[in-house]
Amino acid sequence: MRFIATAGLVACAASTVAAHTPSSSSSSDLDPSVWQKLSAASHRPSFMRRYARNRPVKRQSGWNPPSELTTPLKEVWDHCLETYSDGNLYGFKNYGWDQIMATNGTISMCVRWDSTSSVTAAQRTTIATVLNVQYQKWFQWLYGYDNFPFSNVAVNVVGWAVRDNNLLEGDTSGIDVYTGTDDAGVPQCAPACGRYFNQDGDYSGCPSGADRHYDQSLWLTDGLSGGFGGDWGQQVGKEYFLEALSSENIHILLHEMGHTFGLDDYWTPTGVTNFIMLAGSSTEITEFDGWMMRNWWYELSRNRGWQSSSRSGSSSPSTTTSPVPAATSSAPHFSGEKSSEDTKFSTTTTNPATATASSASQQSTPLVSTSTAPVSSETATQAAPVVTSAAPATTSWIPQQGSPFGGSCRGRQGRRRRA
């Protein structure tokens, strides 16, 4: 491995920070008691599941949810319109939706290994595979739906951040390795390579090149109960995540992934009591969750001009899509909280290389597997390492509270975020 030392900190003004920070998970996400009742079911191996419910079974277009979900879906969407970014939901430009449209249907992730324990090459390969599998559980609701332009959104791991490169056991020739930390001493992937810090798409400062940038971080933290999620990615407990690797549904991660795509921590929609975005009430993505995801695509794709063609014969949701507002510098107010720390990001060191989980098999229609997680046959591949001699640019950033969307399963307002 070859490591490049980093140059000093570059402080960002608070006004710039606000533009990069949507709100994250709610406080319930960090309350162990909320998730405890689901722990036994969530850790049950997939082969023990007799069937999986609430899977989309055919292509659909337009806005045609089951009649019993129409009212609660309207309540949730109205709540988002009213509360995100002080009523300017469309002004925020870094939802997970914006990310996959910018990358033409891929998500590149960097793992922040917030632990002093070592991680094997086999574990790293499994983590990359599992991330893709879990994200497919959300995307299966979009494949073939209402002009969603991708038949497969491939999720790849392109880097790891660790306190010491010796924590990475086995062959590391195929992964980018970052050994710098933020001001709290937490391993951090190079800000110069991260979309959260470069929402204009300029990765010219990324030492490994723009094609090695990361869109989101997966933050695995020793001893964390619950999780966080937002436009920056997801954070869950390391122990919880590793124990759940063989589970069909890693439900806390699924919840936080929902936050990344704008879904709210909504507590009491009419007639719906069990769904993944209601922390602690479901171990799997339900039909209601799937239609909330579709609602976001339906509305945002029209607002952003992402519809490839006009549709006919389908009615719109019972809410009215507001005109495109001017871009706002503050993130949307979304129920969900990001990470647990409010510190600056600082230095980082990198070793160029990439580990990628192979994409799920191409799907032209939603996945309908009834016994195993989607794309369970996926394998992980390693790309040849990229050599660079440039030192990564470093950014110091002070997280702001009260941004638009995301969540920390621990409280609905004043969320903190991390990238």
Secondary structure as UniProt FT lines:
FT   HELIX           14..19
FT   HELIX           27..29
FT   HELIX           32..36
FT   TURN            37..38
FT   HELIX           39..42
FT   HELIX           46..48
FT   HELIX           67..83
FT   HELIX           84..87
FT   HELIX           89..91
FT   HELIX           96..102
FT   TURN            103..104
FT   STRAND          106..114
FT   HELIX           121..139
FT   TURN            140..144
FT   TURN            146..147
FT   STRAND          154..161
FT   HELIX           165..167
FT   TURN            173..174
FT   STRAND          176..178
FT   TURN            183..184
FT   HELIX           191..193
FT   HELIX           195..197
FT   TURN            199..200
FT   TURN            204..205
FT   TURN            207..208
FT   HELIX           210..212
FT   STRAND          216..221
FT   TURN            222..223
FT   STRAND          227..230
FT   TURN            231..232
FT   STRAND          233..237
FT   HELIX           238..243
FT   TURN            244..246
FT   HELIX           251..260
FT   TURN            261..262
FT   TURN            270..271
FT   TURN            276..277
FT   TURN            279..280
FT   HELIX           287..304
FT   STRAND          350..351
FT   STRAND          354..357
FT   TURN            374..377
FT   STRAND          380..383
FT   STRAND          407..409
//
